[in-house]
Structure formats: C-alpha cells, structure tokens
Amino acid sequence: MSDLNQDDIRIRVQRVRRVTGSSQYRVAKKAGMGRTRLSLFENGPIDLRPEELEALQRALRDTVGRRISEFELLSEDLAASATATA
C-alpha cells in the first residue's frame, strides 16, 4: 500500500471489504481500530497513520486469505461430488 495515496487506498479497502463480504466492524476489529475510525477513513474525512495502514493491510490480507481457503475447500468438495456422481 505504500506507493498509493490515501484516496486510492480508501477505494481499495472498500472494494476488498465488499468483495469478501466483510463488515467495517469486522475489519476494524482485526486491525485494532474502531469501526467509526474505519468509516471516517473510507469516506474521506480522515487519513490513517502509517501504523494504522499497516494494521489495516494485515487485517485485509487475513480476510482475503480466509476467503480463498473457503473457496478452495468448496471447489474440492464440488469436484469430489462431481466425481462421485459420474
């Protein structure tokens, strides 16, 4: 996230949250900040400090990683089911 400005990061944070189905509360909690602070950041009135951006990055990375694992398991289950019925 370091090469991006805070406006670009705001957009990406919202996009990742929405794609993963994660609430502001859940992501903020993982990042160690309040939901209101994350909301204010996403909506532009405030910028986050570097350490908050790093915590947010870790929280989103964890969230995305968990979703990928869920999709991989689902894919394996579907493949096994298709093989069993073939």
Contacts in CASP RR format, 6 or more apart in sequence:
PFRMAT RR
TARGET T0000
AUTHOR 0000-0000-0000
METHOD contacts of the structure
MODEL  1
MSDLNQDDIRIRVQRVRRVTGSSQYRVAKKAGMGRTRLSLFENGPIDLRP
EELEALQRALRDTVGRRISEFELLSEDLAASATATA
1 9 0 8 1.000
1 12 0 8 1.000
1 53 0 8 1.000
1 57 0 8 1.000
4 12 0 8 1.000
6 41 0 8 1.000
6 47 0 8 1.000
6 48 0 8 1.000
7 44 0 8 1.000
9 53 0 8 1.000
10 41 0 8 1.000
10 42 0 8 1.000
10 43 0 8 1.000
10 44 0 8 1.000
13 27 0 8 1.000
13 38 0 8 1.000
13 41 0 8 1.000
13 42 0 8 1.000
13 56 0 8 1.000
13 60 0 8 1.000
14 42 0 8 1.000
16 22 0 8 1.000
16 60 0 8 1.000
16 63 0 8 1.000
16 64 0 8 1.000
17 23 0 8 1.000
17 24 0 8 1.000
17 27 0 8 1.000
17 60 0 8 1.000
17 63 0 8 1.000
20 63 0 8 1.000
20 64 0 8 1.000
20 67 0 8 1.000
22 63 0 8 1.000
23 35 0 8 1.000
24 35 0 8 1.000
24 38 0 8 1.000
24 39 0 8 1.000
24 42 0 8 1.000
25 35 0 8 1.000
26 63 0 8 1.000
27 38 0 8 1.000
27 56 0 8 1.000
27 59 0 8 1.000
27 60 0 8 1.000
27 63 0 8 1.000
28 34 0 8 1.000
28 35 0 8 1.000
28 37 0 8 1.000
28 38 0 8 1.000
28 59 0 8 1.000
29 35 0 8 1.000
30 58 0 8 1.000
30 59 0 8 1.000
30 62 0 8 1.000
30 63 0 8 1.000
31 38 0 8 1.000
31 52 0 8 1.000
31 55 0 8 1.000
31 56 0 8 1.000
31 58 0 8 1.000
31 59 0 8 1.000
32 55 0 8 1.000
32 59 0 8 1.000
33 52 0 8 1.000
33 55 0 8 1.000
33 56 0 8 1.000
37 46 0 8 1.000
37 48 0 8 1.000
37 52 0 8 1.000
38 56 0 8 1.000
40 46 0 8 1.000
41 47 0 8 1.000
41 48 0 8 1.000
48 56 0 8 1.000
END
